[in-house]
Amino acid sequence: MSRFFQTLESRTLLSAAVHETHGGDSSKLAEDRAQYLADIEQYKKDAATMTTTLAADRAKVSADQKAVCESKKAAKTQFQTDQTAFINELKENSAKGKPIVEKWKPVLEADKAAIMADGEHGEHLADDKAKLEADYKAFRTDMQSIEDGTKTIMAKWKPILAADKEAMEGRGDSDLVAQFKADKEQLAKDEKFFKKLLCEDQKKITADAKKMKKDGGGDKGEKKTQPEHKTEHATTK
């Protein structure tokens, strides 16, 4: 019990005991005392329940926070692993295109050289331009599978890496984040509930104490002695 209630209880019971001998209704006072002590016991129980409940709530929030933190660390590791795998797949796919480039690079360079040699009005200029265009289309056809592979790899890893980043930053709708949020809200709700409950308990106890004093007689019939204030007047001799 708080020091406030220890002091209030001792003073009220002492006051009531004294006032009982000055014409108070002893049967009613006994009932008042019983209510007063019952309300104090209720306060103690509510305070104990609050301590236990809030401790459990805070333990949950702390555990959730730790789990989220560990999840972020694991997500960072997973992101690095996935990013490495993504880059490796791109490299492997790109390597498949190297023989194709090596095959067509000299062909296309020769076509360009022939066009340059033809000049603006060369006899074979039109044919050489047509050949360059045909060879370039053939090169692009051979490279199409490589380009398609790159697009496939990008499409595969984009959502995976995005999810890794969200988990790494603690965003998204993961179960851990949702649980952490729910437990924080429950803690705030319980803190508000018990604050109001104990405040109401305190009001009851204060009201009980006042009623005990009133039913015990209080200061009724007792003459209050006020300090005398003497005014000295100057005398003229």
C-alpha positions in Angstrom: 0.0 0.0 0.0 1.3 3.5 -0.8 2.5 5.9 1.9 -0.5 8.0 1.2 -2.9 5.3 2.2 -0.9 4.2 5.2 -1.0 7.8 6.5 -4.6 8.3 5.7 -5.6 5.0 7.3 -3.8 5.6 10.6 -5.0 9.2 10.9 -8.6 8.3 10.0 -8.8 5.3 12.4 -7.3 7.4 15.2 -9.6 10.3 14.6 -12.6 8.0 14.5 -11.6 6.2 17.7 -11.4 9.5 19.5 -14.6 10.9 18.1 -16.5 7.8 18.9 -16.3 8.8 22.6 -18.0 12.2 21.8 -21.4 11.0 20.9 -20.8 9.3 17.5 -23.0 6.5 16.2 -20.7 3.5 17.0 -22.8 1.0 15.0 -22.7 3.2 11.9 -19.0 3.9 12.5 -18.2 0.2 12.5 -19.9 -0.2 9.2 -17.9 2.8 7.8 -14.7 1.2 9.1 -15.5 -2.1 7.4 -16.2 -0.3 4.1 -13.1 1.8 4.4 -10.9 -1.3 5.0 -12.6 -3.3 2.3 -11.9 -0.5 -0.2 -8.3 -0.4 0.9 -8.0 -4.1 0.3 -9.6 -3.7 -3.1 -7.1 -1.0 -3.9 -4.3 -3.3 -2.9 -5.7 -6.1 -5.1 -6.1 -3.8 -8.1 -2.6 -2.4 -7.6 -1.2 -5.9 -7.4 -3.1 -6.9 -10.5 -1.8 -3.8 -12.3 1.8 -4.6 -11.4 1.5 -8.2 -12.6 -0.5 -7.3 -15.8 1.8 -4.5 -16.8 4.9 -6.5 -16.1 3.6 -9.2 -18.4 2.6 -6.7 -21.1 6.1 -5.1 -21.0 7.8 -8.5 -21.1 5.8 -9.3 -24.2 6.7 -5.9 -25.9 10.3 -6.4 -25.0 10.4 -9.9 -26.4 8.6 -8.7 -29.5 11.1 -5.9 -30.0 14.0 -8.4 -29.6 12.4 -10.7 -32.1 11.8 -7.9 -34.6 15.4 -6.8 -34.2 16.8 -10.3 -34.7 14.5 -10.7 -37.7 15.9 -7.5 -39.2 19.4 -8.8 -38.8 18.4 -12.1 -40.4 16.7 -10.2 -43.2 19.9 -8.2 -43.8 21.9 -11.4 -44.2 19.2 -12.9 -46.5 19.2 -9.7 -48.6 23.0 -9.9 -49.0 22.7 -13.6 -49.9 19.9 -13.1 -52.4 21.7 -10.1 -54.0 24.8 -12.1 -54.5 22.7 -14.9 -56.1 21.0 -12.3 -58.3 24.3 -10.9 -59.5 25.8 -14.3 -60.1 22.8 -15.3 -62.3 23.1 -12.2 -64.4 26.8 -12.9 -64.8 26.2 -16.5 -65.9 23.5 -15.4 -68.3 25.8 -12.7 -69.7 28.6 -15.2 -70.2 26.3 -17.2 -72.5 26.2 -14.3 -74.8 30.0 -13.9 -75.0 30.5 -16.6 -77.8 27.7 -14.9 -79.8 29.3 -11.5 -79.5 32.7 -13.0 -80.5 31.1 -14.7 -83.5 29.3 -11.6 -84.9 31.7 -8.8 -83.9 34.2 -9.4 -86.7 31.4 -10.0 -89.2 29.7 -6.7 -88.4 33.0 -4.8 -88.3 33.8 -6.2 -91.8 30.4 -5.1 -93.1 31.0 -1.6 -91.8 34.4 -1.5 -93.3 33.0 -2.5 -96.7 30.5 0.3 -96.6 33.2 2.7 -95.7 35.3 1.5 -98.6 32.4 1.9 -101.0 32.2 5.6 -100.4 29.1 7.6 -101.0 28.5 6.3 -104.6 30.2 2.9 -104.5 29.0 0.2 -106.9 28.3 -2.3 -104.0 27.1 0.3 -101.4 23.5 -0.8 -101.5 24.4 -4.5 -101.3 26.9 -3.9 -98.4 24.3 -1.9 -96.5 21.8 -4.7 -96.9 24.3 -7.2 -95.8 25.1 -5.2 -92.6 21.4 -4.9 -91.9 20.8 -8.7 -92.4 23.9 -9.6 -90.3 22.8 -7.3 -87.5 19.3 -8.8 -87.4 20.9 -12.3 -87.3 23.1 -11.1 -84.4 20.1 -9.8 -82.5 18.2 -13.0 -83.1 21.1 -15.0 -81.6 21.2 -12.6 -78.7 17.5 -12.7 -78.0 17.7 -15.7 -75.7 20.3 -13.9 -73.6 18.1 -10.8 -73.4 15.1 -12.9 -72.5 17.2 -14.6 -69.8 18.1 -11.2 -68.3 14.5 -10.2 -68.2 13.5 -13.4 -66.6 16.2 -13.1 -63.9 15.2 -9.5 -63.2 11.5 -10.5 -62.9 12.4 -13.3 -60.6 14.6 -11.4 -58.1 12.9 -8.0 -58.0 10.1 -9.0 -55.6 12.5 -11.2 -53.6 14.9 -8.4 -53.0 12.1 -5.9 -52.3 10.7 -8.3 -49.7 14.1 -8.6 -48.1 14.5 -4.8 -47.9 11.1 -4.5 -46.2 11.9 -7.2 -43.7 15.3 -5.6 -43.1 13.7 -2.2 -42.4 10.9 -3.7 -40.2 8.2 -2.7 -42.6 5.5 -4.7 -44.2 2.8 -6.9 -42.6 5.0 -9.6 -41.2 3.6 -11.6 -38.3 6.4 -10.3 -35.9 5.7 -6.7 -36.7 2.0 -7.2 -36.3 2.4 -8.9 -33.0 4.8 -6.2 -31.8 2.2 -3.5 -32.7 -0.7 -5.4 -31.1 1.2 -5.9 -27.8 2.2 -2.3 -27.6 -1.4 -1.3 -28.1 -2.4 -3.7 -25.3 0.2 -2.3 -23.0 -1.1 1.3 -23.6 -4.7 0.1 -23.1 -3.9 -1.6 -19.8 -1.9 1.4 -18.5 -4.8 3.6 -19.2 -7.3 1.2 -17.6 -5.4 0.7 -14.4 -4.6 4.4 -14.0 -8.4 5.1 -14.1 -9.2 2.1 -11.9 -6.7 3.1 -9.1 -7.9 6.7 -9.3 -11.4 5.5 -8.7 -10.2 3.3 -5.8 -8.5 6.3 -4.3 -11.6 8.4 -4.5 -13.6 5.7 -2.7 -11.1 5.5 0.1 -11.0 9.3 0.5 -14.8 9.4 0.6 -14.8 6.5 3.1 -12.3 8.4 5.3 -14.5 11.5 5.2 -17.6 9.5 6.1 -15.8 7.9 9.0 -14.8 11.2 10.4 -18.3 12.6 9.9 -20.1 9.6 11.5 -17.5 9.5 14.3 -18.5 13.0 15.4 -15.6 14.9 13.9 -15.1 18.3 15.5 -18.9 18.6 16.3 -19.5 20.1 19.6 -15.9 21.0 20.2 -15.0 24.6 20.7 -12.2 25.8 18.4 -9.8 28.0 20.1 -8.6 30.8 17.9 -5.3 32.5 18.7 -5.8 35.9 20.5 -4.6 38.9 18.6 -3.8 41.7 21.0 -3.5 45.2 19.5 -1.4 47.5 21.5 -2.4 51.2 21.4 0.1 53.9 22.0 -0.8 55.9 25.1 -0.2 59.5 25.5 1.2 60.5 28.7 
